[in-house]
Amino acid sequence: MKFVLSAEQRMFRESLRGLLADAGTAKIVRAWAAGDTGPGRALWSSVAEAGVFAVAVPEESGGAGLLPVELVVAMEELGRAAAPGPYVETLAAAELLGDSPWASRIAEGEAIVSLAVPYALDADVADLVLTADGTERQAGEAVASLDPARRLFRVGGASGRTDLGVLLCAAQQVGLGQALLDVSVEYARTRQQFGRPIGEYQAVKHHLANAMVELEFARPLLYGAALSYGTPDFARDVSAAKVAASEASYGLAKTALQVHGAIGYTDEYDPSLWIRKARALYSAWGSVAEHRARVMSAL
């Protein structure tokens, strides 16, 4: 089956990409990790004005209806920008909340919601914390994260996850992977060693080419899963997409470190923010082993 984004979906993607580029998300990520959520909340409002939350909310609650392809487009761009905050969780929560007043607030960008799967992301700034069955909970103590901009909190009685959340996390990972590929290719073109750009060396070319192939295999699975939303195949398809997106984004994080060398580890270098997030998301919303087992059981 051949699938391409419609003109409206491409316009939505480009509009959101421009908004995030202008925002300069690296400094917002650093502020969020340091506990200053003001810039992140301002970005949240801008994303809401762009219509991102509306495409997760039913029409009767002021949204555009749940549009899975548009949600994937949005989360891919938010991942590409490494935008901090519980975007996946809030968008997935809109499905659980249905036509409740909370859904209207989500559509307007007035509510930040965290889902405990099993830890609640950014529960300290969330207006509402839910478990995967839609039960309201209170967050407990903080838990250390591999990504300082992903603040995790324990929630009693939390278990399970939503497949929409898994899909959106996979989209976020594909966006992260694309950003890491782009910055690594650009660095390989400009960084010179022994009088030549390092991108001219076969070893570097092969690493980047292999990483690109993994990413390009993940993207069709991602959009295929979005198209199967609401069908009996959705659970299988979303797990396949998550496996591919996790492997591709984590592989690109390792490739980015290999291409950049020691500078890739430094806090001052922006790509390090993307690398940390890619590692943290590798096991978020279910491990690769769990999702691979679910695909196998559906065959």
C-alpha positions as CSV (number, residue, x, y, z in Angstrom):
1,M,0.0,0.0,0.0
2,K,1.3,3.4,-1.0
3,F,0.8,6.2,1.6
4,V,1.7,9.9,1.4
5,L,0.6,12.8,3.6
6,S,-2.1,15.0,2.2
7,A,-1.4,18.6,1.4
8,E,-3.1,19.7,4.6
9,Q,-1.0,17.2,6.7
10,R,2.2,18.4,5.0
11,M,1.2,22.0,5.8
12,F,0.5,21.1,9.4
13,R,4.0,19.5,9.6
14,E,5.8,22.4,8.1
15,S,4.0,24.9,10.2
16,L,4.8,23.1,13.4
17,R,8.4,22.5,12.3
18,G,8.9,26.3,11.7
19,L,7.3,27.1,15.1
20,L,9.6,24.7,16.9
21,A,12.7,25.9,15.0
22,D,11.9,29.5,15.9
23,A,11.4,28.6,19.6
24,G,15.0,27.4,20.0
25,T,14.1,24.3,21.9
26,A,17.6,23.4,23.2
27,K,17.5,26.3,25.7
28,I,13.9,25.3,26.7
29,V,15.1,21.7,27.4
30,R,17.9,23.0,29.6
31,A,15.5,25.3,31.5
32,W,13.0,22.5,32.0
33,A,15.7,20.1,33.3
34,A,16.8,22.9,35.8
35,G,13.2,23.3,37.1
36,D,12.4,26.4,35.2
37,T,9.2,25.4,33.3
38,G,8.2,28.9,32.2
39,P,9.7,28.7,28.7
40,G,8.3,25.1,28.3
41,R,4.8,26.3,29.2
42,A,5.1,29.1,26.7
43,L,6.0,26.6,24.0
44,W,3.1,24.4,25.2
45,S,0.7,27.3,24.6
46,S,2.2,27.9,21.1
47,V,1.8,24.2,20.2
48,A,-1.8,24.3,21.3
49,E,-2.5,27.4,19.2
50,A,-1.0,25.4,16.2
51,G,-3.8,22.9,16.8
52,V,-1.8,19.9,18.0
53,F,-4.0,19.1,21.1
54,A,-7.2,19.6,19.2
55,V,-6.5,16.6,16.9
56,A,-6.6,14.3,20.0
57,V,-9.9,15.6,21.4
58,P,-13.5,14.8,20.3
59,E,-15.4,17.4,18.4
60,E,-18.0,17.6,21.1
61,S,-15.3,18.8,23.5
62,G,-14.0,21.5,21.1
63,G,-11.5,19.3,19.2
64,A,-11.1,18.2,15.7
65,G,-11.8,14.5,16.5
66,L,-9.0,12.0,17.2
67,L,-6.9,12.0,14.0
68,P,-4.1,9.5,14.4
69,V,-2.0,10.4,11.4
70,E,-2.0,14.1,12.4
71,L,-1.0,13.1,15.9
72,V,1.9,11.1,14.6
73,V,3.0,14.0,12.3
74,A,2.9,16.3,15.4
75,M,4.8,14.0,17.7
76,E,7.4,13.3,15.1
77,E,8.1,17.1,14.9
78,L,8.0,17.5,18.7
79,G,10.5,14.6,18.9
80,R,12.7,16.2,16.2
81,A,12.8,19.3,18.4
82,A,13.2,17.4,21.7
83,A,10.4,19.5,23.1
84,P,10.2,18.9,26.9
85,G,7.0,18.1,28.7
86,P,4.4,15.3,28.8
87,Y,3.1,15.8,25.2
88,V,2.7,12.0,24.6
89,E,0.9,11.6,27.9
90,T,-1.5,14.5,27.5
91,L,-2.4,13.5,24.0
92,A,-3.0,9.9,25.0
93,A,-5.0,11.0,28.0
94,A,-7.4,12.8,25.8
95,E,-8.5,9.4,24.4
96,L,-9.2,8.2,28.0
97,L,-11.0,11.4,29.0
98,G,-13.5,11.3,26.2
99,D,-16.0,14.2,26.4
100,S,-15.1,15.3,30.0
101,P,-14.4,18.9,30.8
102,W,-10.7,17.9,31.0
103,A,-10.7,17.1,27.3
104,S,-11.8,20.7,26.4
105,R,-9.0,22.1,28.6
106,I,-6.5,19.8,26.8
107,A,-7.7,21.0,23.4
108,E,-7.1,24.6,24.4
109,G,-3.7,23.9,25.9
110,E,-4.9,24.7,29.3
111,A,-4.3,21.3,30.9
112,I,-1.1,19.3,31.3
113,V,-1.8,15.7,32.0
114,S,0.6,12.9,33.0
115,L,0.0,9.2,32.6
116,A,1.6,6.7,35.0
117,V,3.0,4.0,32.8
118,P,4.3,3.1,35.4
119,Y,6.0,6.3,36.2
120,A,4.3,9.6,35.7
121,L,6.4,12.0,33.6
122,D,6.6,15.6,34.9
123,A,3.9,15.0,37.4
124,D,5.1,18.0,39.4
125,V,3.8,20.3,36.7
126,A,0.8,18.3,35.6
127,D,-2.7,19.5,36.4
128,L,-3.9,15.9,36.4
129,V,-2.2,12.5,36.9
130,L,-4.0,9.4,35.5
131,T,-3.3,5.7,35.3
132,A,-3.8,3.8,32.0
133,D,-7.4,3.0,32.9
134,G,-8.3,6.6,33.4
135,T,-8.2,6.6,37.3
136,E,-7.0,9.8,38.9
137,R,-3.9,9.4,41.1
138,Q,-1.5,11.4,43.2
139,A,2.2,11.3,42.3
140,G,4.8,10.2,44.9
141,E,8.5,10.5,45.1
142,A,10.8,11.5,42.2
143,V,12.8,8.8,40.3
144,A,16.1,9.5,38.6
145,S,16.0,9.5,34.8
146,L,18.6,9.1,32.2
147,D,17.3,12.3,30.7
148,P,17.3,15.3,33.1
149,A,14.5,16.9,31.2
150,R,12.3,13.8,31.8
151,R,11.3,14.1,35.5
152,L,9.7,10.8,36.6
153,F,7.5,10.2,39.7
154,R,6.2,7.0,41.3
155,V,2.5,6.5,41.3
156,G,0.8,3.8,43.5
157,G,-1.3,1.2,41.7
158,A,0.0,2.2,38.3
159,S,0.0,-0.5,35.6
160,G,-0.6,-1.0,31.9
161,R,-0.3,1.5,29.1
162,T,-2.4,2.8,26.2
163,D,-1.6,1.8,22.6
164,L,-2.2,5.4,21.5
165,G,0.6,6.4,23.9
166,V,2.9,3.7,22.5
167,L,2.2,5.0,19.0
168,L,3.0,8.6,19.9
169,C,6.1,7.6,21.8
170,A,7.3,5.8,18.6
171,A,6.6,8.9,16.6
172,Q,8.6,11.0,19.1
173,Q,11.5,8.5,18.7
174,V,11.4,8.7,14.9
175,G,11.6,12.5,15.1
176,L,14.5,12.3,17.5
177,G,16.3,9.8,15.2
178,Q,15.9,12.1,12.3
179,A,17.3,15.1,14.2
180,L,20.3,13.0,15.3
181,L,20.9,11.8,11.7
182,D,20.7,15.3,10.3
183,V,23.2,16.8,12.8
184,S,25.6,13.8,12.4
185,V,25.6,14.1,8.6
186,E,26.2,17.9,8.9
187,Y,29.1,17.4,11.4
188,A,30.6,14.7,9.2
189,R,30.6,17.1,6.2
190,T,32.4,19.9,8.2
191,R,34.7,18.2,10.7
192,Q,38.1,17.6,9.1
193,Q,40.7,15.0,10.0
194,F,44.0,14.5,8.1
195,G,42.9,17.3,5.8
196,R,39.6,15.7,4.7
197,P,36.0,15.9,6.0
198,I,35.4,12.8,8.1
199,G,32.3,12.0,6.1
200,E,34.6,11.0,3.2
201,Y,35.9,8.0,5.1
202,Q,34.1,4.7,4.4
203,A,33.7,3.7,8.1
204,V,31.8,6.9,8.8
205,K,29.7,6.6,5.7
206,H,28.7,3.1,6.5
207,H,27.7,4.0,10.0
208,L,25.5,6.8,8.8
209,A,24.0,4.8,5.9
210,N,23.1,1.9,8.2
211,A,21.5,4.3,10.7
212,M,19.5,6.0,7.9
213,V,18.2,2.6,6.6
214,E,16.9,1.7,10.1
215,L,15.1,5.0,10.4
216,E,13.6,4.7,6.9
217,F,12.3,1.2,7.8
218,A,10.7,2.5,11.0
219,R,8.8,5.4,9.5
220,P,6.4,3.3,7.3
221,L,5.7,1.0,10.2
222,L,4.8,4.1,12.3
223,Y,2.4,5.5,9.7
224,G,1.0,2.1,9.0
225,A,0.2,1.7,12.7
226,A,-1.5,5.2,12.6
227,L,-3.7,4.1,9.7
228,S,-4.7,0.9,11.6
229,Y,-6.0,2.8,14.6
230,G,-9.4,1.5,15.6
231,T,-8.9,-1.9,13.9
232,P,-8.1,-5.3,15.4
233,D,-4.6,-5.0,14.0
234,F,-3.7,-1.8,15.9
235,A,-2.1,-3.5,18.9
236,R,0.2,-5.6,16.7
237,D,1.0,-2.8,14.3
238,V,1.8,-0.3,17.1
239,S,4.1,-2.7,18.8
240,A,6.0,-3.3,15.5
241,A,6.3,0.4,15.1
242,K,7.7,0.8,18.6
243,V,10.3,-1.9,18.2
244,A,11.5,-0.3,14.9
245,A,11.5,3.3,16.3
246,S,13.3,2.3,19.5
247,E,16.0,0.4,17.7
248,A,16.4,3.2,15.0
249,S,16.5,6.1,17.5
250,Y,18.8,4.3,20.0
251,G,21.1,3.2,17.1
252,L,21.3,6.8,15.9
253,A,22.2,8.0,19.3
254,K,25.1,5.6,19.3
255,T,26.1,6.6,15.8
256,A,25.9,10.3,16.7
257,L,28.3,9.6,19.6
258,Q,30.7,7.7,17.3
259,V,30.6,10.5,14.6
260,H,31.0,13.4,17.1
261,G,33.5,11.8,19.4
262,A,33.9,13.2,22.9
263,I,32.1,16.4,22.1
264,G,28.9,14.4,21.9
265,Y,29.0,13.8,25.6
266,T,29.3,17.4,26.7
267,D,26.4,19.2,28.3
268,E,27.1,22.4,26.4
269,Y,26.7,20.7,23.0
270,D,23.0,20.6,21.9
271,P,23.0,17.1,20.3
272,S,23.7,15.6,23.8
273,L,20.2,16.6,24.8
274,W,18.8,14.5,21.9
275,I,21.1,11.6,22.7
276,R,20.0,11.4,26.3
277,K,16.3,11.5,25.3
278,A,16.8,8.8,22.8
279,R,18.3,6.5,25.4
280,A,15.5,7.3,27.9
281,L,12.7,6.6,25.4
282,Y,14.2,3.3,24.4
283,S,12.4,1.5,27.2
284,A,9.6,4.0,27.7
285,W,6.0,2.7,27.0
286,G,7.2,-0.9,27.1
287,S,10.5,-2.5,26.3
288,V,11.6,-3.8,22.9
289,A,11.3,-7.3,24.2
290,E,7.7,-6.8,25.4
291,H,6.6,-5.3,22.1
292,R,8.5,-7.9,20.0
293,A,6.7,-10.7,22.0
294,R,3.3,-9.1,21.3
295,V,4.0,-9.0,17.6
296,M,5.1,-12.6,17.6
297,S,1.9,-13.6,19.5
298,A,-0.3,-12.0,16.9
299,L,1.3,-13.8,14.0
